[in-house]
């Protein structure tokens, strides 16, 4: 049994729960969770804003902890290892995407870390990382480098790899100019990662108040996106834009800041329709309007190793279990720099465990 | 002086005109025009549908003819050579795009073959290929391979290179699957070119009547885009879509037919806004929604050489000057397979020339 916090209905907010985790099978790793990042997706999912959910639902897909025990066939991990789990805990392992290490695009649908149907485990609904432990197939577990603060690593498992993946896909390197739209959990990681890859970084924000913070994160320039002159001055100056804004916004002014063969990767998913992209914006410079989701498992490990090499972590604010609902309110209000992380030692021990 | 057909106002239709062409300067080639393709852009431009125009306006940017005389510095062309001119006759020659052979994306704006401001020639407005002759800087002239029918080559200078360029940019080769949306001047060339590159081709059309024609052009499969079952059956089966439709249409169903890392290149430019692209369509397979315009000069030559190697030409219907207005009516109605070409021998000789 595991202590947890989750929603019991779309309106319940987060309440203390007890979860039954499966005993590790041959390929499984049982992880004692230390930290779990709070992602905007968690808010949408627990509130049923992205479609009907099975309740109770324990969110959390930015998990860091230590290995408690491993199944008989596990060779890559041993008790005591510090490990991480991101947004998926399984996929079909057979389709072209899975075989290419793009499990996030599994043709048969990857299994989300929470709220997913765990077909290899009797179709149980997966439960996430706001919990004291989790059992995950070792193929979907990554190693956390020893030189990084484990709490500040947690957000890398979603926010980190989600921004790392398109930067790598576009082969960002020294001499490139990367634009980052929005400065939240994803945006602040995009700035750090792009800088570490050697790019110059321009941050777009609607808020003058965010200018000092953007510069502090390493941005070379901050552009107020509602200032038409500033946007015009950025004309044809950027190779790749990482757009992390999850509210509908007009992309056409951003396309004008891209060079020929530039690309804009949208990573946030607004609930309402985006304003239409003018095809002329794309045609006149052969631009690509793209999007992507997290990264594959091998790429997640590559991202962690890259962060270890460059000593990169998320900027976090730690919360205890009893602060989770307040943290959700602050996330929705944009009042966090830049990611909340739950300290799972503050979860109540389940009664059953206390009895054992 | 040159005989020509052009518009004298947005409402005039095409009427006989006489043009004064400049005497060839050192780098110029004077071309006796034999054939000129009729492009949809010509209709929009002469009618002022893409913004205010200077009149008179002689359209035509799919020009094939023979060299009449050359300027003193021209070494690549000699009288009697068969040559072509496409959509541009100049560009700045200094910006990164020009230096990379992407003159169509010239940062200072390329000079269109008609209706463009010819800054190196006193700012005169360029006049196009519905004409008995034209004088063009040799840098913007390409060589027409001897084994191709020159009339059927004319449409390659716009419709050919516009589809060739994204196919090459995406490195289409044997084993790839290319989708083609729309079967007009551009679409029919996209089918031929993609097949010649070794790809399998699926044509999307709204019209059951076009199925036999698509198969005759070489399509491996024809999908009726309004048939939801047929669209569902094409799920995740295509690497690259060349979309040639210039009317607003919903792209989201097409994205579902693309494989991971697939791309859709939009080449037609609707006058009204397109329905919004759902970013989720892009994110769930890391797709790119792109667009491009024609091709560079070197790429245009490469396209012609490719067509010579594969014996590829446009399917054309020849028209005489007095049939131009009727041909425009039929183009707007979609009643052409697949490109009209003007036989410039049917232009009236200018009175001045007759006097000489």
Interface residues (C-beta under 8 A of the other chain):
Chain A: X96 X97 X102 X105 X107 X169 X236 X259 X260 X263 X266 X267 X269 X270 X273 X274 X275 X276 X277 X278 X279 X280 X282 X283 X284 X285 X286 X287 X288 X289 X290 X291 X292 X293
Chain B: X96 X97 X102 X105 X107 X169 X236 X259 X260 X263 X266 X267 X269 X270 X273 X274 X275 X276 X277 X278 X279 X280 X282 X283 X284 X285 X286 X287 X288 X289 X290 X291 X292 X293
